[in-house]
């Protein structure tokens, strides 16, 4: 008996490749999960811990960037309006580069 695709009904050779087998048999059943509620709670706790570490790291990096941007260099004798104009020019250059 020639097997055919479930959707288009064309004949299929199941020995050809995994796509052909998938078209005939469908997706394989997912493996049985042996995770307990305690395992899931631990995984969620680990995920939350890693996310909080990532958030703290991002905040530290942002604070560092802001402190660098806020503190003028020792040789910087520009007025605040000149700094603002330079920042505006830099932003416009970045927009043009996109």
Buried (B, 14 or more C-beta within 10 A) or exposed (E): EEBEEEEEEEEBEEEEEEEBBEBBEEEEEEEEEEEEEEEEEEEEEEEEEEEEEEEEEEEEEEEEEEEEEEEEEEEEEEEEEEEEEEEEEEEEEEEEEE
